[in-house]
Amino acid sequence: MSLVATGLSRTFGRHLAVADAGLELRPGRICGLVGPNGAGKTTLLLLLAGLLAPDDGTIVIDGSPASPEDTRRLIGWMPDVFGTWESLTAHEILTTFGRLYGLRTASARQRADELLELVHLSEFAARPAHELSRGQKQRLGFARALVHSPQFLLLDEPASGMDPRSRMDLRSQLRRLADDGCAVLVSSHILSELDEMVDDVVLMTGGRTHRPPPAAGHVWRIRLAGQSMSDAEQRHFDDEPAAAGYLRELIRSGAAVAEFAPTSSGIEDAYLALDPERR
């Protein structure tokens, strides 16, 4: 099941938040949504989730125009803040959402148990959400987005406030979901982490979406054993085969190579090319 958004636009008064934006989400793939603050990413996610009506444009799921009801039924949405009934316990929140998505009470409770175990919050099941840390609320928000086993998963800054172990768990869980056929869209400013998990990238600035420019190679850091980071060589290669060939020759020459790696990710390069000056 794929989702194709075309020509999405949305204004708030005189402010144009999203302008002729489009993207495609495909099953089995994780797509990264990247852009500076104020680019319109969150508004675009709300449009895709069926929580905000576009002024113009279409959302098509499996070849048919999708209504807001369709999108809410098929999409799991994780906002960047938790914001749900924080006086309820973690288990009550997930059970309530299960009931809202049509599960019977017993099934909703069982699903809540499964998801709390998935995000390592079982020991906090009876604790009110307002007592959880920022990172724990993020994990609970991720579980909430999965209650109805969605076909599409939209996440806005999901790793914000998470500790390193939770971030690693999140990456693994997203990849497993994608491998099981889910289409995932992740908006994040943590570009190095996105680079490790995404299959596709959509850039956004000024409310408009863009495809990444063709890669123009990378600068690689080459550090020999015993060298400090400041003494390491910086060398540009057009592509990975060129870098691999140079490394092969270094090793053949007897050089003791301790580190050979690109100094920036492809997503970082694309982002800097898209928005070269900080506003």
C-alpha positions in Angstrom: 0.0 0.0 0.0 1.5 3.3 -1.1 0.7 6.9 -0.4 1.2 9.7 -3.0 0.7 13.3 -2.0 0.6 15.9 -4.8 0.3 19.7 -4.8 -0.5 20.0 -1.1 -0.9 23.6 0.1 -2.0 25.2 3.4 -2.1 28.8 4.6 -2.7 30.3 8.0 -4.0 33.7 7.5 -1.5 35.4 5.3 1.2 32.9 6.1 1.8 30.2 3.5 3.0 27.2 5.5 3.0 24.5 2.8 3.1 25.3 -0.9 2.7 22.7 -3.7 4.3 20.0 -1.6 4.4 16.4 -2.6 6.0 13.1 -1.7 5.5 9.3 -2.1 5.6 6.8 0.7 6.1 3.2 -0.3 5.8 0.0 1.8 9.0 -1.4 3.1 10.9 1.9 3.0 11.8 4.6 5.5 11.7 8.2 4.1 13.4 11.1 5.9 11.9 14.6 5.9 14.6 17.1 6.3 14.5 20.9 6.5 15.3 24.0 8.6 13.0 25.3 11.4 9.9 26.9 9.9 10.1 24.9 6.6 6.6 23.5 7.0 7.5 20.0 7.9 5.1 19.6 10.8 2.2 21.2 8.8 2.9 18.7 6.0 2.8 15.8 8.5 -0.5 17.0 9.9 -1.9 17.2 6.3 -0.7 13.7 5.6 -2.2 12.4 8.9 -5.6 13.7 8.1 -5.5 16.1 11.1 -5.4 19.3 9.0 -7.3 19.9 5.8 -5.3 21.1 2.8 -6.3 24.2 0.9 -5.3 22.5 -2.3 -3.8 19.2 -3.4 -4.5 15.5 -3.2 -3.6 12.5 -1.1 -4.0 9.1 -2.9 -3.6 5.8 -1.2 -3.3 2.7 -3.4 -4.5 4.6 -6.4 -7.7 6.0 -4.8 -8.3 9.5 -3.3 -8.1 9.2 0.4 -10.5 10.9 2.8 -9.4 12.2 6.2 -11.2 9.2 7.7 -9.1 6.8 5.5 -5.8 8.5 6.4 -6.6 8.4 10.1 -7.5 4.7 9.9 -4.4 3.7 8.0 -1.8 6.1 9.5 0.0 6.1 12.8 0.9 9.6 13.9 3.6 10.5 16.5 3.8 14.3 17.2 6.9 15.9 18.6 5.1 16.5 22.0 3.0 13.9 23.8 0.0 16.0 24.8 -2.6 13.3 25.7 -4.4 12.9 29.0 -1.3 13.0 31.1 -3.3 12.2 34.2 -4.0 8.7 32.9 -1.5 5.9 33.3 0.6 4.6 30.4 -1.5 1.5 30.2 -4.8 3.4 30.3 -3.7 5.7 27.5 -2.8 2.8 25.1 -6.0 0.9 26.1 -8.1 4.0 25.4 -6.6 4.5 22.0 -7.1 0.8 21.2 -10.8 1.2 22.0 -11.0 4.4 19.9 -9.5 2.4 17.0 -12.2 -0.3 17.4 -10.5 -2.9 19.5 -12.6 -4.8 22.1 -11.6 -4.0 25.7 -9.7 -7.2 26.2 -7.9 -6.9 22.9 -7.1 -3.2 23.7 -5.6 -4.2 27.0 -3.5 -7.0 25.5 -2.3 -4.6 22.8 -1.3 -2.1 25.5 0.7 -4.8 27.3 2.5 -5.8 24.0 3.4 -2.2 23.2 4.6 -1.3 26.6 6.9 -4.3 26.5 8.1 -3.2 23.0 9.1 0.2 24.2 10.5 -1.0 27.5 7.9 0.8 29.6 6.2 -2.2 31.2 7.4 -1.3 34.7 5.8 2.2 34.2 2.4 0.8 33.1 0.6 2.0 36.2 2.3 5.4 36.4 0.5 8.6 35.3 2.0 10.0 32.1 2.9 13.3 33.7 5.4 11.5 35.9 7.3 10.1 33.0 10.5 11.7 31.7 10.6 13.4 28.3 12.3 10.4 26.7 9.8 8.0 28.3 6.9 10.1 27.0 8.5 9.8 23.6 8.6 6.1 23.8 5.0 6.0 25.0 4.0 8.3 22.1 5.7 5.8 19.7 3.7 3.0 21.2 0.5 5.0 20.9 1.1 5.5 17.1 1.4 1.7 16.7 -1.9 0.7 18.6 -3.8 0.0 15.4 -0.9 -1.6 13.4 -0.9 1.2 10.8 0.1 0.8 7.2 1.8 4.2 7.3 3.8 5.7 10.2 4.5 9.4 10.5 6.9 10.6 13.1 7.8 14.2 14.0 11.2 14.4 15.9 10.7 10.9 17.4 14.1 10.7 19.1 13.9 14.1 20.8 14.7 13.6 24.5 15.6 9.9 24.1 18.7 8.4 25.6 21.2 6.7 23.3 19.9 3.2 24.0 16.3 4.3 23.2 17.4 5.9 20.0 19.1 2.7 18.9 16.0 0.7 19.8 13.9 3.2 17.8 16.0 2.7 14.7 15.8 -1.0 15.0 12.1 -1.0 15.5 11.5 1.3 12.5 13.5 -1.0 10.3 11.6 -4.0 11.5 8.3 -2.2 10.8 9.4 -1.3 7.3 10.6 -4.9 6.7 7.1 -6.0 7.6 5.6 -3.7 4.9 4.9 -0.5 6.7 5.8 2.8 5.0 7.6 5.2 7.4 8.1 8.9 7.2 10.5 10.5 9.8 11.0 14.2 10.3 14.2 14.8 12.3 17.0 17.3 12.8 19.4 14.5 13.9 20.8 14.1 10.4 23.4 11.5 11.3 20.8 9.2 12.7 18.5 9.6 9.7 21.4 8.7 7.4 21.8 5.4 9.2 18.1 4.3 8.7 16.4 6.0 5.8 16.0 4.6 2.2 14.7 7.9 0.7 15.0 11.6 1.5 12.6 14.5 0.9 14.0 18.0 1.5 11.7 20.9 2.5 12.3 24.6 2.7 9.9 27.5 2.4 6.9 25.2 2.5 8.1 23.3 -0.7 9.5 19.9 -1.1 12.5 19.1 -3.1 14.4 16.0 -4.2 18.0 15.8 -3.0 20.5 17.1 -5.5 22.8 14.5 -7.2 25.6 13.5 -4.9 28.9 15.3 -5.8 31.1 13.0 -3.7 32.3 13.4 -0.2 35.3 14.4 1.8 36.8 11.5 3.7 39.0 11.5 6.8 42.1 9.3 6.6 43.8 8.8 9.9 46.8 6.5 10.3 47.6 4.7 13.5 49.1 7.0 16.1 47.9 10.2 14.4 45.7 12.7 16.1 42.4 13.8 14.6 43.9 17.2 13.7 46.7 15.5 11.7 44.4 13.2 9.7 44.3 13.7 6.0 41.1 15.1 4.3 40.6 13.9 0.8 37.7 14.2 -1.7 36.4 11.2 -3.6 33.7 11.3 -6.3 32.1 8.1 -5.1 32.5 5.1 -2.8 34.4 2.9 -5.4 37.0 5.7 -5.8 37.4 5.8 -2.0 37.6 2.0 -1.8 40.3 2.0 -4.5 42.4 4.5 -2.7 42.1 2.6 0.6 43.1 -0.6 -1.1 46.3 1.1 -2.4 47.0 2.5 1.0 46.9 -0.9 2.6 49.0 -2.4 -0.2 51.6 0.2 0.5 51.8 -0.9 4.1 50.1 2.1 5.7 48.6 1.4 9.1 45.1 2.9 8.5 43.2 3.4 11.7 40.3 5.3 10.3 38.9 5.8 6.8 35.4 7.4 6.8 33.4 10.3 5.2 33.4 13.4 7.3 29.7 14.1 6.6 26.6 12.1 5.6 24.8 12.4 2.3 21.8 13.9 4.0 24.0 16.5 5.8 25.5 17.6 2.4 22.0 17.8 0.8 20.7 19.9 3.7 23.6 22.3 3.6 23.2 22.7 -0.1 19.5 23.4 0.3 19.9 26.0 3.0 23.5 27.3 2.8 23.0 30.3 5.1 21.4 30.0 8.5 18.4 32.3 8.8 
